[in-house]
Amino acid sequence: MGKLFESNQKYPAVARTRNQQGSLELVFEFDNGQLVNVSVKQSSGFSVLDNAAVEVGRKMKLPPFPGNLAQRKFSFVLPVNYRLQGS
């Protein structure tokens, strides 16, 4: 999941201009194999970065879950980093 997120992640232009960087945690909630919610568990301190991460999470195309995971309600936390090159 982390690799899939990273392949879709783009650095927000506004955050780059303002030299904003940080780490955050996203919570992904699933029900019957479907993504039902993506939210910020721990903020980066910058709403631009938090909102960009949530948007990426909501738009990701996830593969089907195997076996009984597709029929359960569950959630997990994904750490996300936004770092500018050279920092």
A tleap script that builds the chain and sets N, CA, C and O, in Angstrom:
source leaprc.protein.ff14SB
mol = sequence {
  NMET GLY LYS LEU PHE GLU SER ASN GLN LYS
  TYR PRO ALA VAL ALA ARG THR ARG ASN GLN
  GLN GLY SER LEU GLU LEU VAL PHE GLU PHE
  ASP ASN GLY GLN LEU VAL ASN VAL SER VAL
  LYS GLN SER SER GLY PHE SER VAL LEU ASP
  ASN ALA ALA VAL GLU VAL GLY ARG LYS MET
  LYS LEU PRO PRO PHE PRO GLY ASN LEU ALA
  GLN ARG LYS PHE SER PHE VAL LEU PRO VAL
  ASN TYR ARG LEU GLN GLY CSER
}
set mol.1.N position { 0.826 -1.191 0.000 }
set mol.1.CA position { 0.000 0.000 0.000 }
set mol.1.C position { 0.874 1.260 0.000 }
set mol.1.O position { 0.564 2.246 -0.670 }
set mol.2.N position { 1.960 1.209 0.756 }
set mol.2.CA position { 2.856 2.362 0.808 }
set mol.2.C position { 3.464 2.689 -0.542 }
set mol.2.O position { 3.555 3.857 -0.921 }
set mol.3.N position { 3.882 1.654 -1.273 }
set mol.3.CA position { 4.475 1.861 -2.602 }
set mol.3.C position { 3.447 2.435 -3.574 }
set mol.3.O position { 3.763 3.312 -4.378 }
set mol.4.N position { 2.217 1.934 -3.492 }
set mol.4.CA position { 1.148 2.438 -4.351 }
set mol.4.C position { 0.878 3.906 -4.048 }
set mol.4.O position { 0.697 4.711 -4.962 }
set mol.5.N position { 0.853 4.254 -2.763 }
set mol.5.CA position { 0.637 5.647 -2.371 }
set mol.5.C position { 1.760 6.519 -2.923 }
set mol.5.O position { 1.504 7.551 -3.545 }
set mol.6.N position { 2.997 6.103 -2.696 }
set mol.6.CA position { 4.146 6.891 -3.150 }
set mol.6.C position { 4.153 7.097 -4.656 }
set mol.6.O position { 4.571 8.152 -5.132 }
set mol.7.N position { 3.696 6.105 -5.411 }
set mol.7.CA position { 3.682 6.244 -6.871 }
set mol.7.C position { 2.634 7.254 -7.344 }
set mol.7.O position { 2.717 7.752 -8.466 }
set mol.8.N position { 1.649 7.557 -6.494 }
set mol.8.CA position { 0.603 8.527 -6.835 }
set mol.8.C position { 0.811 9.886 -6.165 }
set mol.8.O position { 0.123 10.853 -6.494 }
set mol.9.N position { 1.748 9.957 -5.238 }
set mol.9.CA position { 1.977 11.163 -4.443 }
set mol.9.C position { 2.691 12.235 -5.261 }
set mol.9.O position { 3.670 11.957 -5.953 }
set mol.10.N position { 2.189 13.454 -5.171 }
set mol.10.CA position { 2.833 14.609 -5.797 }
set mol.10.C position { 3.002 15.681 -4.721 }
set mol.10.O position { 2.150 15.835 -3.846 }
set mol.11.N position { 4.093 16.407 -4.796 }
set mol.11.CA position { 4.332 17.470 -3.818 }
set mol.11.C position { 3.480 18.674 -4.201 }
set mol.11.O position { 3.600 19.173 -5.320 }
set mol.12.N position { 2.624 19.152 -3.302 }
set mol.12.CA position { 1.792 20.318 -3.631 }
set mol.12.C position { 2.664 21.544 -3.941 }
set mol.12.O position { 3.586 21.861 -3.189 }
set mol.13.N position { 2.370 22.217 -5.033 }
set mol.13.CA position { 3.162 23.373 -5.464 }
set mol.13.C position { 3.204 24.461 -4.398 }
set mol.13.O position { 4.250 25.069 -4.170 }
set mol.14.N position { 2.072 24.707 -3.747 }
set mol.14.CA position { 2.012 25.746 -2.705 }
set mol.14.C position { 2.957 25.395 -1.562 }
set mol.14.O position { 3.670 26.260 -1.053 }
set mol.15.N position { 2.964 24.130 -1.160 }
set mol.15.CA position { 3.841 23.694 -0.069 }
set mol.15.C position { 5.308 23.809 -0.479 }
set mol.15.O position { 6.155 24.187 0.331 }
set mol.16.N position { 5.602 23.488 -1.722 }
set mol.16.CA position { 6.981 23.595 -2.217 }
set mol.16.C position { 7.433 25.058 -2.180 }
set mol.16.O position { 8.541 25.356 -1.735 }
set mol.17.N position { 6.575 25.966 -2.649 }
set mol.17.CA position { 6.896 27.391 -2.660 }
set mol.17.C position { 7.143 27.916 -1.250 }
set mol.17.O position { 8.023 28.749 -1.032 }
set mol.18.N position { 6.360 27.423 -0.298 }
set mol.18.CA position { 6.474 27.864 1.103 }
set mol.18.C position { 7.518 27.066 1.887 }
set mol.18.O position { 7.693 27.277 3.087 }
set mol.19.N position { 8.204 26.156 1.208 }
set mol.19.CA position { 9.221 25.316 1.844 }
set mol.19.C position { 8.646 24.483 2.997 }
set mol.19.O position { 9.311 24.270 4.011 }
set mol.20.N position { 7.411 24.020 2.829 }
set mol.20.CA position { 6.743 23.222 3.853 }
set mol.20.C position { 7.043 21.746 3.635 }
set mol.20.O position { 6.950 21.238 2.517 }
set mol.21.N position { 7.399 21.076 4.703 }
set mol.21.CA position { 7.608 19.639 4.658 }
set mol.21.C position { 7.217 19.051 6.003 }
set mol.21.O position { 7.154 19.759 7.008 }
set mol.22.N position { 6.958 17.764 6.015 }
set mol.22.CA position { 6.582 17.129 7.266 }
set mol.22.C position { 6.092 15.714 7.059 }
set mol.22.O position { 6.018 15.210 5.938 }
set mol.23.N position { 5.758 15.086 8.178 }
set mol.23.CA position { 5.253 13.715 8.188 }
set mol.23.C position { 3.862 13.706 8.793 }
set mol.23.O position { 3.546 14.504 9.675 }
set mol.24.N position { 3.040 12.793 8.306 }
set mol.24.CA position { 1.686 12.660 8.821 }
set mol.24.C position { 1.293 11.200 8.798 }
set mol.24.O position { 2.003 10.363 8.240 }
set mol.25.N position { 0.159 10.899 9.407 }
set mol.25.CA position { -0.378 9.544 9.375 }
set mol.25.C position { -1.798 9.591 8.851 }
set mol.25.O position { -2.619 10.383 9.314 }
set mol.26.N position { -2.082 8.733 7.875 }
set mol.26.CA position { -3.428 8.599 7.325 }
set mol.26.C position { -4.066 7.326 7.855 }
set mol.26.O position { -3.390 6.313 8.037 }
set mol.27.N position { -5.374 7.380 8.103 }
set mol.27.CA position { -6.135 6.192 8.467 }
set mol.27.C position { -7.014 5.829 7.282 }
set mol.27.O position { -7.797 6.652 6.807 }
set mol.28.N position { -6.884 4.593 6.804 }
set mol.28.CA position { -7.719 4.054 5.738 }
set mol.28.C position { -8.726 3.109 6.380 }
set mol.28.O position { -8.342 2.183 7.095 }
set mol.29.N position { -10.022 3.341 6.126 }
set mol.29.CA position { -11.070 2.488 6.687 }
set mol.29.C position { -11.779 1.746 5.557 }
set mol.29.O position { -12.177 2.344 4.557 }
set mol.30.N position { -11.930 0.436 5.735 }
set mol.30.CA position { -12.546 -0.431 4.736 }
set mol.30.C position { -13.741 -1.153 5.329 }
set mol.30.O position { -13.765 -1.470 6.518 }
set mol.31.N position { -14.728 -1.409 4.491 }
set mol.31.CA position { -15.890 -2.210 4.873 }
set mol.31.C position { -16.253 -3.077 3.675 }
set mol.31.O position { -16.512 -2.565 2.586 }
set mol.32.N position { -16.272 -4.378 3.878 }
set mol.32.CA position { -16.567 -5.331 2.801 }
set mol.32.C position { -15.673 -5.120 1.580 }
set mol.32.O position { -16.128 -5.204 0.440 }
set mol.33.N position { -14.395 -4.844 1.839 }
set mol.33.CA position { -13.434 -4.694 0.757 }
set mol.33.C position { -13.450 -3.349 0.060 }
set mol.33.O position { -12.667 -3.127 -0.864 }
set mol.34.N position { -14.323 -2.446 0.480 }
set mol.34.CA position { -14.429 -1.127 -0.148 }
set mol.34.C position { -13.845 -0.052 0.765 }
set mol.34.O position { -14.080 -0.063 1.973 }
set mol.35.N position { -13.095 0.864 0.193 }
set mol.35.CA position { -12.579 1.998 0.948 }
set mol.35.C position { -13.740 2.925 1.269 }
set mol.35.O position { -14.410 3.416 0.360 }
set mol.36.N position { -13.986 3.172 2.555 }
set mol.36.CA position { -15.109 4.021 2.946 }
set mol.36.C position { -14.666 5.363 3.511 }
set mol.36.O position { -15.458 6.304 3.555 }
set mol.37.N position { -13.396 5.468 3.950 }
set mol.37.CA position { -12.952 6.742 4.502 }
set mol.37.C position { -11.428 6.805 4.548 }
set mol.37.O position { -10.751 5.808 4.799 }
set mol.38.N position { -10.912 8.004 4.299 }
set mol.38.CA position { -9.493 8.300 4.488 }
set mol.38.C position { -9.440 9.571 5.316 }
set mol.38.O position { -10.056 10.575 4.957 }
set mol.39.N position { -8.710 9.537 6.419 }
set mol.39.CA position { -8.625 10.714 7.282 }
set mol.39.C position { -7.220 10.841 7.864 }
set mol.39.O position { -6.426 9.901 7.820 }
set mol.40.N position { -6.932 12.011 8.405 }
set mol.40.CA position { -5.633 12.279 9.012 }
set mol.40.C position { -5.687 11.890 10.486 }
set mol.40.O position { -6.514 12.402 11.241 }
set mol.41.N position { -4.813 10.991 10.884 }
set mol.41.CA position { -4.705 10.603 12.298 }
set mol.41.C position { -3.770 11.563 13.021 }
set mol.41.O position { -4.068 12.030 14.120 }
set mol.42.N position { -2.626 11.853 12.382 }
set mol.42.CA position { -1.662 12.798 12.942 }
set mol.42.C position { -1.237 13.754 11.839 }
set mol.42.O position { -0.767 13.327 10.784 }
set mol.43.N position { -1.401 15.039 12.085 }
set mol.43.CA position { -1.137 16.066 11.084 }
set mol.43.C position { 0.356 16.325 10.902 }
set mol.43.O position { 1.166 16.118 11.805 }
set mol.44.N position { 0.681 16.779 9.710 }
set mol.44.CA position { 2.046 17.219 9.407 }
set mol.44.C position { 2.298 18.613 9.968 }
set mol.44.O position { 3.440 19.064 10.061 }
set mol.45.N position { 1.210 19.287 10.341 }
set mol.45.CA position { 1.311 20.669 10.775 }
set mol.45.C position { 0.989 21.646 9.654 }
set mol.45.O position { 0.929 22.856 9.872 }
set mol.46.N position { 0.781 21.112 8.448 }
set mol.46.CA position { 0.461 21.941 7.287 }
set mol.46.C position { -0.767 21.362 6.593 }
set mol.46.O position { -0.730 20.239 6.090 }
set mol.47.N position { -1.847 22.124 6.567 }
set mol.47.CA position { -3.091 21.623 5.974 }
set mol.47.C position { -2.924 21.297 4.491 }
set mol.47.O position { -3.583 20.388 3.985 }
set mol.48.N position { -2.064 22.016 3.794 }
set mol.48.CA position { -1.835 21.745 2.369 }
set mol.48.C position { -1.307 20.319 2.185 }
set mol.48.O position { -1.767 19.599 1.299 }
set mol.49.N position { -0.353 19.913 3.008 }
set mol.49.CA position { 0.209 18.564 2.911 }
set mol.49.C position { -0.811 17.516 3.352 }
set mol.49.O position { -0.958 16.479 2.705 }
set mol.50.N position { -1.513 17.787 4.454 }
set mol.50.CA position { -2.523 16.846 4.952 }
set mol.50.C position { -3.610 16.619 3.907 }
set mol.50.O position { -3.968 15.478 3.616 }
set mol.51.N position { -4.132 17.705 3.344 }
set mol.51.CA position { -5.214 17.592 2.359 }
set mol.51.C position { -4.752 16.889 1.086 }
set mol.51.O position { -5.503 16.110 0.499 }
set mol.52.N position { -3.527 17.159 0.661 }
set mol.52.CA position { -2.995 16.495 -0.535 }
set mol.52.C position { -2.885 14.990 -0.305 }
set mol.52.O position { -3.203 14.203 -1.196 }
set mol.53.N position { -2.439 14.588 0.876 }
set mol.53.CA position { -2.303 13.164 1.184 }
set mol.53.C position { -3.665 12.477 1.213 }
set mol.53.O position { -3.811 11.373 0.688 }
set mol.54.N position { -4.661 13.116 1.820 }
set mol.54.CA position { -6.012 12.543 1.859 }
set mol.54.C position { -6.548 12.376 0.440 }
set mol.54.O position { -7.150 11.351 0.121 }
set mol.55.N position { -6.335 13.365 -0.401 }
set mol.55.CA position { -6.817 13.287 -1.786 }
set mol.55.C position { -6.167 12.122 -2.534 }
set mol.55.O position { -6.848 11.394 -3.257 }
set mol.56.N position { -4.862 11.944 -2.366 }
set mol.56.CA position { -4.174 10.812 -3.002 }
set mol.56.C position { -4.768 9.502 -2.502 }
set mol.56.O position { -5.041 8.600 -3.294 }
set mol.57.N position { -4.968 9.394 -1.198 }
set mol.57.CA position { -5.533 8.176 -0.621 }
set mol.57.C position { -6.902 7.845 -1.169 }
set mol.57.O position { -7.202 6.682 -1.435 }
set mol.58.N position { -7.729 8.847 -1.338 }
set mol.58.CA position { -9.093 8.627 -1.847 }
set mol.58.C position { -9.106 8.238 -3.320 }
set mol.58.O position { -10.003 7.519 -3.759 }
set mol.59.N position { -8.130 8.701 -4.084 }
set mol.59.CA position { -8.121 8.459 -5.532 }
set mol.59.C position { -7.359 7.203 -5.942 }
set mol.59.O position { -7.414 6.805 -7.105 }
set mol.60.N position { -6.652 6.575 -5.012 }
set mol.60.CA position { -5.858 5.389 -5.366 }
set mol.60.C position { -6.750 4.258 -5.844 }
set mol.60.O position { -7.837 4.036 -5.312 }
set mol.61.N position { -6.274 3.551 -6.852 }
set mol.61.CA position { -6.958 2.358 -7.364 }
set mol.61.C position { -6.360 1.149 -6.660 }
set mol.61.O position { -5.237 0.739 -6.953 }
set mol.62.N position { -7.111 0.592 -5.742 }
set mol.62.CA position { -6.610 -0.520 -4.936 }
set mol.62.C position { -6.982 -1.862 -5.545 }
set mol.62.O position { -8.078 -2.019 -6.082 }
set mol.63.N position { -6.080 -2.827 -5.464 }
set mol.63.CA position { -6.420 -4.173 -5.944 }
set mol.63.C position { -7.415 -4.825 -4.987 }
set mol.63.O position { -7.516 -4.410 -3.832 }
set mol.64.N position { -8.151 -5.838 -5.445 }
set mol.64.CA position { -9.089 -6.533 -4.561 }
set mol.64.C position { -8.344 -7.195 -3.399 }
set mol.64.O position { -7.219 -7.671 -3.553 }
set mol.65.N position { -8.990 -7.213 -2.244 }
set mol.65.CA position { -8.395 -7.861 -1.082 }
set mol.65.C position { -8.618 -9.362 -1.149 }
set mol.65.O position { -9.662 -9.818 -1.616 }
set mol.66.N position { -7.648 -10.127 -0.688 }
set mol.66.CA position { -7.776 -11.587 -0.747 }
set mol.66.C position { -8.683 -12.147 0.350 }
set mol.66.O position { -8.812 -11.567 1.428 }
set mol.67.N position { -9.298 -13.274 0.051 }
set mol.67.CA position { -10.037 -14.058 1.038 }
set mol.67.C position { -11.035 -13.292 1.872 }
set mol.67.O position { -11.807 -12.480 1.364 }
set mol.68.N position { -11.004 -13.568 3.176 }
set mol.68.CA position { -12.008 -12.983 4.063 }
set mol.68.C position { -11.771 -11.508 4.370 }
set mol.68.O position { -12.641 -10.869 4.961 }
set mol.69.N position { -10.631 -10.947 3.991 }
set mol.69.CA position { -10.429 -9.507 4.184 }
set mol.69.C position { -11.457 -8.709 3.391 }
set mol.69.O position { -11.874 -7.632 3.816 }
set mol.70.N position { -11.861 -9.232 2.253 }
set mol.70.CA position { -12.833 -8.539 1.403 }
set mol.70.C position { -14.211 -8.504 2.043 }
set mol.70.O position { -15.083 -7.773 1.574 }
set mol.71.N position { -14.427 -9.273 3.097 }
set mol.71.CA position { -15.745 -9.338 3.729 }
set mol.71.C position { -15.724 -8.811 5.158 }
set mol.71.O position { -16.644 -9.078 5.932 }
set mol.72.N position { -14.696 -8.076 5.507 }
set mol.72.CA position { -14.560 -7.575 6.869 }
set mol.72.C position { -14.491 -6.065 6.903 }
set mol.72.O position { -14.261 -5.402 5.891 }
set mol.73.N position { -14.696 -5.541 8.100 }
set mol.73.CA position { -14.510 -4.120 8.364 }
set mol.73.C position { -13.162 -3.989 9.075 }
set mol.73.O position { -12.931 -4.633 10.098 }
set mol.74.N position { -12.277 -3.157 8.531 }
set mol.74.CA position { -10.967 -2.981 9.160 }
set mol.74.C position { -10.379 -1.634 8.762 }
set mol.74.O position { -10.863 -0.974 7.843 }
set mol.75.N position { -9.335 -1.242 9.465 }
set mol.75.CA position { -8.636 -0.001 9.143 }
set mol.75.C position { -7.144 -0.208 9.371 }
set mol.75.O position { -6.725 -1.136 10.063 }
set mol.76.N position { -6.362 0.671 8.778 }
set mol.76.CA position { -4.928 0.660 9.051 }
set mol.76.C position { -4.371 2.059 8.865 }
set mol.76.O position { -4.975 2.913 8.216 }
set mol.77.N position { -3.206 2.267 9.452 }
set mol.77.CA position { -2.546 3.571 9.435 }
set mol.77.C position { -1.361 3.510 8.476 }
set mol.77.O position { -0.575 2.563 8.492 }
set mol.78.N position { -1.252 4.538 7.646 }
set mol.78.CA position { -0.146 4.637 6.695 }
set mol.78.C position { 0.650 5.906 6.990 }
set mol.78.O position { 0.095 7.002 6.918 }
set mol.79.N position { 1.942 5.785 7.321 }
set mol.79.CA position { 2.766 6.985 7.487 }
set mol.79.C position { 3.099 7.582 6.117 }
set mol.79.O position { 3.389 6.857 5.165 }
set mol.80.N position { 3.052 8.903 6.037 }
set mol.80.CA position { 3.317 9.620 4.785 }
set mol.80.C position { 4.348 10.707 5.067 }
set mol.80.O position { 4.243 11.431 6.057 }
set mol.81.N position { 5.331 10.814 4.201 }
set mol.81.CA position { 6.366 11.839 4.349 }
set mol.81.C position { 6.382 12.759 3.143 }
set mol.81.O position { 6.289 12.318 1.998 }
set mol.82.N position { 6.500 14.032 3.425 }
set mol.82.CA position { 6.734 15.033 2.387 }
set mol.82.C position { 8.062 15.695 2.726 }
set mol.82.O position { 8.167 16.420 3.715 }
set mol.83.N position { 9.074 15.444 1.902 }
set mol.83.CA position { 10.405 16.010 2.111 }
set mol.83.C position { 10.874 16.662 0.817 }
set mol.83.O position { 10.788 16.076 -0.263 }
set mol.84.N position { 11.367 17.871 0.949 }
set mol.84.CA position { 11.937 18.563 -0.203 }
set mol.84.C position { 13.351 18.048 -0.438 }
set mol.84.O position { 14.069 17.739 0.513 }
set mol.85.N position { 13.745 17.958 -1.685 }
set mol.85.CA position { 15.092 17.486 -2.026 }
set mol.85.C position { 16.123 18.424 -1.406 }
set mol.85.O position { 15.957 19.643 -1.419 }
set mol.86.N position { 17.174 17.846 -0.873 }
set mol.86.CA position { 18.240 18.644 -0.281 }
set mol.86.C position { 17.979 19.035 1.154 }
set mol.86.O position { 18.773 19.760 1.755 }
set mol.87.N position { 16.865 18.560 1.721 }
set mol.87.CA position { 16.554 18.900 3.121 }
set mol.87.C position { 16.847 17.736 4.027 }
set mol.87.O position { 16.649 17.832 5.239 }
savepdb mol mol.pdb
quit
